[in-house]
Amino acid sequence: MTKWTFVKDRAKYAVAVCNFKQNGPHRLHLTVGDTVHILQEKEDWFYGCSTKNKNVWGIFPKSYVVVKESIVDKTGPHEAIIPREPPIVQEITSVIREWGVIWKQLYTMREPEFEIIRNMMYELIEWRRKIMSGTLPVDELKELKQKSTTKIDVGNAILGLDLVVRDEHGNMLNPDITSAIDLYRAHELATQRIKLMASNSVDDDDNRNQKSLSRHVHSFYVTVKNFVCRIGDDADLLMTLYDAKEGRCISESYLVKWSKEGLAKDLEQLNNLRVLFTDLGIKDLQREKMFLICQIIRIGSMELKDYDHKRSTHIQRKTSDGLRRPFGVAAMEITDIMNGKLDIDEEKQYFIPFVQCSERDFLDSLLRKVLTMKEVTQKEHKGQGLWVCLKLLHGDIKQVKEENPHLISPSTAVARKMGFPDIILPGKKETLLLFNYL
């Protein structure tokens, strides 16, 4: 029978992920979100206390909590557990817990502040998730931190709670090392900022700017579901946006490597062949003839023949592997989708017929021929083609990712517009190559 052993310092802090209300001796009841101080462990059990009430100790299952990184302070008479999280994350967590109790009281009393506080809590939870993800650039993290502290101050003012005095970076001032004059000045600035935010003037300006930006920047989302073609070799699928009137591609190409077995070569990308064509402006949506095209390049061996001209017979046969040859084109007009006349569901699959080229055809000439066709008949495509899902999304790439997390994943490819975009957004990196002609 195993004995209770003391846990290491790195495993002394945990967060409950499931409610634990088991009746029994020495059981510590937990609610989702509770933080616990762990002292000992034994097989599948921990022994510790809740950080909210350190007078009650008990046991609880290990599977009901998740251990978090922390710092153990042993300088005082009792060891203290300090979570290894950004201060703003800890503040948001404590604020949500405090507001949650008051929020329930507002609901029972039918107070009008119920909806306001609920929306603020949802925003803080979302911002906390973004901060903890660790993927934000320094400038965005600083901006989000400022927004979070301002939102907390406004919520505290609405609920009549104490005002938190901060510095210009949003950090709470320590009264032990800050003079009374500095505290007073910071208090005055915080009061003015809260009054400004309470009037919603800042939020209204942000919303207007965001809506204005969304009207000028757009993205086109494409998911490749399947490619049906009797080719017998590996192939490269090159997808791009094409302006039929100007006769040129307006975006970078998205490459899909297709195997002769009828599947994507990279099995990790199976059912995840997604691309986002970005930097599209108003002029791009108003083009007269816009197509989504796919050029298929066949990659395989080809037999090379040498002739004996005197006998007119074959005397030698050679094969060359890895030759790239044009194989065909698939094209679909998306003009109505781009200009908003046709609103489509991203779950609906569209079939783009494939037209194979002959031995002497070039892809460019075949593409022009396909674009002039009113309809590709069954006789011409023979059931071969692409199955795709499409969606026009409004906003820059950052906004699109935030508003459509079910569509845009970290592995989604990005194909930018050829040339300069209509709008260069703040913080966007552009690489310019300048030439001097002498």
Secondary structure per residue as TSV (DSSP state, phi and psi in degrees):
chain	resnum	aa	ss	phi	psi
A	1	M	-	360.0	126.0
A	2	T	-	-72.7	156.6
A	3	K	-	-107.4	162.2
A	4	W	-	-71.9	131.5
A	5	T	E	-125.9	150.3
A	6	F	E	-72.5	139.2
A	7	V	-	-82.3	159.0
A	8	K	-	-73.9	161.7
A	9	D	G	-60.0	-34.4
A	10	R	G	-72.8	-8.1
A	11	A	G	-118.9	27.5
A	12	K	S	-95.6	-2.0
A	13	Y	E	-129.0	133.5
A	14	A	E	-149.3	162.7
A	15	V	E	-122.9	133.5
A	16	A	E	-73.1	131.4
A	17	V	-	-111.1	1.9
A	18	C	S	-153.7	147.2
A	19	N	-	-70.5	139.2
A	20	F	B	-130.5	107.6
A	21	K	-	-126.1	33.6
A	22	Q	-	-69.4	131.3
A	23	N	-	-84.5	127.9
A	24	G	S	169.4	168.3
A	25	P	T	-69.0	137.0
A	26	H	T	61.2	30.3
A	27	R	B	-91.5	134.2
A	28	L	-	-98.7	115.0
A	29	H	-	-75.3	134.3
A	30	L	B	-127.1	149.0
A	31	T	-	-121.5	148.0
A	32	V	T	-52.4	128.2
A	33	G	T	99.1	-14.2
A	34	D	-	-66.2	141.7
A	35	T	E	-102.2	141.9
A	36	V	E	-128.1	149.3
A	37	H	E	-102.5	113.9
A	38	I	E	-93.9	134.5
A	39	L	E	-111.6	-47.8
A	40	Q	E	-134.9	166.4
A	41	E	E	-142.8	155.3
A	42	K	E	-156.9	113.2
A	43	E	T	50.8	-111.5
A	44	D	T	-98.0	16.6
A	45	W	E	-126.3	149.2
A	46	F	E	-113.3	155.1
A	47	Y	E	-124.5	124.8
A	48	G	E	-173.7	-162.2
A	49	C	E	-138.9	162.3
A	50	S	E	-79.2	141.8
A	51	T	T	-67.9	-17.2
A	52	K	T	-79.9	-28.8
A	53	N	E	-141.5	95.9
A	54	K	E	-84.2	4.0
A	55	N	E	-87.0	-15.4
A	56	V	E	-110.8	117.3
A	57	W	E	-114.4	150.0
A	58	G	E	-172.3	-178.9
A	59	I	E	-104.9	155.6
A	60	F	E	-158.0	154.3
A	61	P	E	-68.0	145.8
A	62	K	G	-65.4	-34.1
A	63	S	G	-70.8	-10.2
A	64	Y	G	-90.8	-4.3
A	65	V	E	-133.0	160.3
A	66	V	E	-121.6	124.2
A	67	V	E	-73.5	133.7
A	68	K	-	-116.9	156.3
A	69	E	-	-68.2	141.7
A	70	S	E	-154.0	168.9
A	71	I	E	-117.3	129.2
A	72	V	E	-98.6	116.7
A	73	D	E	-97.5	113.9
A	74	K	-	-111.2	19.7
A	75	T	S	-75.6	-29.2
A	76	G	S	-89.1	-172.8
A	77	P	S	-66.6	-27.9
A	78	H	S	-126.1	141.5
A	79	E	-	-70.2	141.2
A	80	A	E	-116.6	141.8
A	81	I	E	-103.6	121.1
A	82	I	E	-114.0	115.8
A	83	P	E	-60.6	139.8
A	84	R	-	-87.8	69.3
A	85	E	S	-131.9	156.1
A	86	P	-	-57.4	143.3
A	87	P	H	-55.3	-35.2
A	88	I	H	-66.9	-34.4
A	89	V	H	-66.1	-43.2
A	90	Q	H	-63.8	-38.5
A	91	E	H	-66.8	-43.6
A	92	I	H	-61.8	-41.4
A	93	T	H	-60.3	-47.6
A	94	S	H	-66.7	-35.0
A	95	V	H	-67.7	-41.6
A	96	I	H	-61.8	-40.7
A	97	R	H	-65.6	-42.5
A	98	E	H	-68.1	-44.7
A	99	W	H	-66.5	-32.2
A	100	G	H	-59.3	-39.2
A	101	V	H	-67.3	-44.6
A	102	I	H	-69.1	-34.7
A	103	W	H	-60.9	-39.7
A	104	K	H	-65.2	-36.2
A	105	Q	H	-66.8	-37.5
A	106	L	H	-63.0	-35.5
A	107	Y	H	-67.2	-44.1
A	108	T	H	-68.3	-28.7
A	109	M	T	-93.2	0.3
A	110	R	T	56.6	42.4
A	111	E	-	-80.9	144.7
A	112	P	T	-67.5	-20.1
A	113	E	H	-73.1	-5.6
A	114	F	H	-58.9	-49.5
A	115	E	H	-65.8	-38.9
A	116	I	H	-63.4	-47.9
A	117	I	H	-66.6	-37.1
A	118	R	H	-61.4	-46.4
A	119	N	H	-62.8	-39.1
A	120	M	H	-64.4	-40.6
A	121	M	H	-63.9	-42.1
A	122	Y	H	-61.8	-41.4
A	123	E	H	-64.9	-43.4
A	124	L	H	-64.1	-39.2
A	125	I	H	-63.7	-42.5
A	126	E	H	-65.6	-42.5
A	127	W	H	-66.1	-37.5
A	128	R	H	-62.6	-40.8
A	129	R	H	-61.6	-42.0
A	130	K	H	-66.3	-40.7
A	131	I	H	-65.4	-41.1
A	132	M	H	-72.9	-18.8
A	133	S	H	-65.4	-27.2
A	134	G	T	72.5	15.7
A	135	T	-	-105.9	0.2
A	136	L	S	-82.2	140.0
A	137	P	-	-64.4	165.7
A	138	V	H	-62.1	-42.4
A	139	D	H	-67.3	-39.2
A	140	E	H	-69.3	-37.5
A	141	L	H	-63.7	-41.0
A	142	K	H	-64.5	-42.1
A	143	E	H	-65.9	-42.3
A	144	L	H	-67.3	-35.9
A	145	K	H	-63.7	-42.1
A	146	Q	H	-64.6	-42.1
A	147	K	H	-63.8	-38.6
A	148	S	H	-66.4	-45.5
A	149	T	H	-65.6	-38.1
A	150	T	H	-65.2	-41.6
A	151	K	H	-63.9	-38.7
A	152	I	H	-64.0	-43.8
A	153	D	H	-63.7	-40.5
A	154	V	H	-65.3	-43.0
A	155	G	H	-63.1	-41.6
A	156	N	H	-62.2	-38.2
A	157	A	H	-65.7	-40.1
A	158	I	H	-65.1	-38.8
A	159	L	H	-85.6	-3.3
A	160	G	T	74.8	25.7
A	161	L	-	-88.8	174.5
A	162	D	-	-65.3	144.5
A	163	L	-	-84.0	130.4
A	164	V	-	-89.9	125.2
A	165	V	-	-90.0	128.7
A	166	R	B	-128.6	166.8
A	167	D	-	-90.6	-172.9
A	168	E	T	-69.8	-15.7
A	169	H	T	-95.6	2.5
A	170	G	S	89.5	1.5
A	171	N	-	-81.4	141.6
A	172	M	B	-68.4	134.7
A	173	L	-	-80.0	139.2
A	174	N	-	-88.6	114.1
A	175	P	T	-64.6	-18.3
A	176	D	T	-74.0	-25.5
A	177	I	T	-119.8	5.7
A	178	T	S	-112.0	134.7
A	179	S	-	-70.7	160.7
A	180	A	H	-64.1	-35.4
A	181	I	H	-66.4	-43.4
A	182	D	H	-65.4	-37.5
A	183	L	H	-63.7	-40.8
A	184	Y	H	-65.2	-44.9
A	185	R	H	-63.8	-42.2
A	186	A	H	-64.6	-34.5
A	187	H	H	-66.4	-41.2
A	188	E	H	-64.3	-43.2
A	189	L	H	-64.0	-39.9
A	190	A	H	-65.4	-38.5
A	191	T	H	-63.8	-42.6
A	192	Q	H	-64.7	-40.6
A	193	R	H	-65.3	-38.7
A	194	I	H	-66.9	-41.4
A	195	K	H	-62.1	-38.1
A	196	L	H	-66.9	-42.5
A	197	M	H	-70.0	-35.9
A	198	A	H	-63.0	-27.9
A	199	S	T	-78.5	-4.3
A	200	N	T	66.0	12.5
A	201	S	H	-67.6	-39.1
A	202	V	H	-69.0	-43.0
A	203	D	H	-63.9	-39.1
A	204	D	H	-64.3	-40.9
A	205	D	H	-64.2	-42.3
A	206	D	H	-62.2	-42.4
A	207	N	H	-64.6	-40.7
A	208	R	H	-65.6	-41.3
A	209	N	H	-65.0	-39.8
A	210	Q	H	-67.1	-41.9
A	211	K	H	-66.1	-38.7
A	212	S	H	-63.9	-39.8
A	213	L	H	-66.4	-40.4
A	214	S	H	-63.1	-27.9
A	215	R	T	-75.9	-13.4
A	216	H	T	-113.2	-13.9
A	217	V	-	-124.1	133.9
A	218	H	E	-140.2	162.0
A	219	S	E	-139.3	149.9
A	220	F	E	-118.7	121.4
A	221	Y	E	-102.5	132.6
A	222	V	E	-133.4	133.3
A	223	T	E	-121.3	126.1
A	224	V	E	-88.4	116.1
A	225	K	E	-90.5	-40.6
A	226	N	E	-164.2	156.0
A	227	F	E	-132.4	116.1
A	228	V	E	-108.0	117.8
A	229	C	-	-163.1	135.5
A	230	R	-	-90.7	87.6
A	231	I	-	-113.2	-36.2
A	232	G	-	79.8	-4.9
A	233	D	S	-135.7	170.2
A	234	D	E	-67.1	158.1
A	235	A	E	-148.1	153.7
A	236	D	E	-107.7	127.0
A	237	L	E	-103.6	118.5
A	238	L	E	-109.4	110.6
A	239	M	E	-107.4	137.9
A	240	T	E	-157.6	166.7
A	241	L	E	-92.5	136.7
A	242	Y	E	-132.2	131.2
A	243	D	E	-94.6	109.5
A	244	A	T	-69.9	-30.0
A	245	K	T	-70.7	-43.6
A	246	E	T	-83.2	-16.4
A	247	G	T	68.9	41.0
A	248	R	E	-152.4	158.1
A	249	C	E	-79.4	141.4
A	250	I	-	-110.0	1.8
A	251	S	B	-140.5	166.1
A	252	E	-	-67.7	160.9
A	253	S	-	-91.8	144.9
A	254	Y	E	-104.2	122.7
A	255	L	E	-99.6	127.9
A	256	V	E	-121.1	121.1
A	257	K	E	-90.5	117.2
A	258	W	E	-110.6	133.8
A	259	S	-	-89.9	163.6
A	260	K	T	-71.0	-13.6
A	261	E	T	-78.9	-4.8
A	262	G	S	90.5	22.6
A	263	L	S	-134.6	163.3
A	264	A	B	-64.5	140.5
A	265	K	S	-62.8	-41.6
A	266	D	S	-86.1	103.5
A	267	L	G	-66.0	-22.2
A	268	E	G	-67.8	-24.0
A	269	Q	G	-90.1	2.0
A	270	L	T	-59.9	130.5
A	271	N	T	62.6	18.5
A	272	N	-	-140.4	36.0
A	273	L	E	-88.4	88.8
A	274	R	E	-124.0	145.8
A	275	V	E	-143.1	145.8
A	276	L	E	-121.9	111.7
A	277	F	E	-84.3	114.2
A	278	T	E	-110.9	179.1
A	279	D	E	66.5	24.8
A	280	L	E	-82.6	132.5
A	281	G	-	-105.2	-175.0
A	282	I	H	-60.8	-40.9
A	283	K	H	-62.7	-34.1
A	284	D	H	-68.8	-36.8
A	285	L	H	-72.4	-21.1
A	286	Q	T	-99.3	11.4
A	287	R	-	-64.4	145.1
A	288	E	S	-70.2	-40.6
A	289	K	S	-134.9	102.2
A	290	M	E	-114.6	132.3
A	291	F	E	-127.3	149.1
A	292	L	E	-99.7	114.9
A	293	I	E	-115.6	154.6
A	294	C	E	-136.4	118.7
A	295	Q	E	-100.5	128.7
A	296	I	E	-103.9	123.1
A	297	I	E	-110.0	122.7
A	298	R	E	-84.5	133.5
A	299	I	E	-123.0	113.5
A	300	G	E	-176.9	-167.8
A	301	S	E	-87.3	154.3
A	302	M	E	-140.9	136.6
A	303	E	E	-80.5	128.8
A	304	L	E	-105.3	130.2
A	305	K	E	-113.2	135.0
A	306	D	E	-108.3	136.1
A	307	Y	E	-109.9	144.5
A	308	D	E	-94.8	103.6
A	309	H	T	-65.3	-25.1
A	310	K	T	-72.4	-41.3
A	311	R	T	-98.1	-13.3
A	312	S	T	56.4	37.1
A	313	T	E	-125.9	158.7
A	314	H	E	-78.8	129.8
A	315	I	E	-112.8	-13.9
A	316	Q	E	-156.4	143.1
A	317	R	E	-125.7	132.3
A	318	K	E	-128.9	152.0
A	319	T	E	-122.9	145.7
A	320	S	E	-124.7	124.2
A	321	D	E	-92.7	156.9
A	322	G	E	73.7	20.2
A	323	L	E	-77.2	139.5
A	324	R	E	-100.9	122.0
A	325	R	E	-132.0	142.7
A	326	P	E	-64.1	137.8
A	327	F	E	-121.2	-32.1
A	328	G	E	171.1	-179.0
A	329	V	E	-139.4	143.0
A	330	A	E	-126.9	134.2
A	331	A	E	-142.5	143.0
A	332	M	E	-138.5	129.8
A	333	E	E	-76.3	130.2
A	334	I	-	-123.2	22.4
A	335	T	H	-59.3	-46.7
A	336	D	H	-66.1	-31.5
A	337	I	H	-69.9	-41.5
A	338	M	H	-66.9	-43.1
A	339	N	T	-86.5	5.4
A	340	G	T	86.6	3.2
A	341	K	S	-71.8	-25.6
A	342	L	S	-124.0	113.8
A	343	D	-	-97.4	120.0
A	344	I	-	-117.0	159.4
A	345	D	-	-93.8	135.0
A	346	E	T	-68.1	-12.8
A	347	E	T	-87.4	-15.6
A	348	K	-	-76.7	133.5
A	349	Q	E	-97.6	136.7
A	350	Y	E	-114.3	140.9
A	351	F	E	-99.2	123.8
A	352	I	E	-107.5	109.3
A	353	P	E	-65.1	147.3
A	354	F	E	-108.1	133.5
A	355	V	E	-117.9	122.7
A	356	Q	E	-85.7	143.1
A	357	C	-	-93.7	156.3
A	358	S	-	-82.1	177.8
A	359	E	T	-63.0	-31.0
A	360	R	T	-100.3	1.5
A	361	D	-	-83.3	146.6
A	362	F	-	-98.3	152.4
A	363	L	H	-61.4	-37.5
A	364	D	H	-64.0	-45.1
A	365	S	H	-68.7	-38.2
A	366	L	H	-66.2	-37.9
A	367	L	H	-61.7	-45.5
A	368	R	H	-62.6	-35.7
A	369	K	H	-66.6	-42.9
A	370	V	H	-67.3	-37.7
A	371	L	H	-68.6	-24.3
A	372	T	H	-86.1	-11.1
A	373	M	-	-72.0	138.4
A	374	K	S	-72.4	-36.9
A	375	E	-	-157.8	136.6
A	376	V	-	-87.9	117.0
A	377	T	-	-78.2	166.0
A	378	Q	H	-61.4	-33.6
A	379	K	H	-65.4	-31.8
A	380	E	H	-84.3	-41.3
A	381	H	H	-93.9	-20.8
A	382	K	T	56.1	34.4
A	383	G	T	77.9	7.2
A	384	Q	-	-96.8	143.0
A	385	G	E	163.7	-169.9
A	386	L	E	-105.3	143.7
A	387	W	E	-112.5	120.5
A	388	V	E	-134.6	159.9
A	389	C	E	-116.1	140.6
A	390	L	E	-128.1	153.8
A	391	K	E	-163.7	130.7
A	392	L	E	-91.5	122.0
A	393	L	E	-113.9	141.1
A	394	H	E	-103.7	131.8
A	395	G	S	120.7	165.9
A	396	D	-	-73.6	175.6
A	397	I	H	-62.7	-35.7
A	398	K	H	-65.4	-46.2
A	399	Q	H	-66.4	-39.2
A	400	V	H	-62.9	-40.7
A	401	K	H	-65.8	-37.4
A	402	E	H	-70.7	-38.8
A	403	E	H	-87.4	-16.1
A	404	N	-	-132.0	58.8
A	405	P	T	-65.9	-21.2
A	406	H	T	-75.8	-16.9
A	407	L	T	-102.1	-45.8
A	408	I	-	-96.9	117.6
A	409	S	-	-111.1	167.3
A	410	P	T	-58.5	-25.1
A	411	S	T	-89.0	-0.9
A	412	T	-	-67.1	128.1
A	413	A	E	-73.7	152.2
A	414	V	E	-121.5	123.0
A	415	A	E	-114.4	114.6
A	416	R	-	-87.6	164.1
A	417	K	B	-71.0	141.4
A	418	M	S	-70.7	139.1
A	419	G	S	82.7	-158.5
A	420	F	-	-89.7	136.9
A	421	P	-	-69.6	160.2
A	422	D	S	-64.2	-34.0
A	423	I	-	-129.8	127.0
A	424	I	-	-98.0	113.0
A	425	L	-	-78.5	153.5
A	426	P	T	-61.3	137.2
A	427	G	T	83.9	-4.9
A	428	K	-	-81.8	134.5
A	429	K	-	-88.3	127.1
A	430	E	-	-121.0	135.2
A	431	T	-	-106.2	118.9
A	432	L	-	-112.4	139.4
A	433	L	-	-119.6	115.2
A	434	L	-	-105.7	140.0
A	435	F	-	-119.3	141.3
A	436	N	-	-111.6	119.5
A	437	Y	-	-93.5	123.6
A	438	L	-	-105.9	360.0
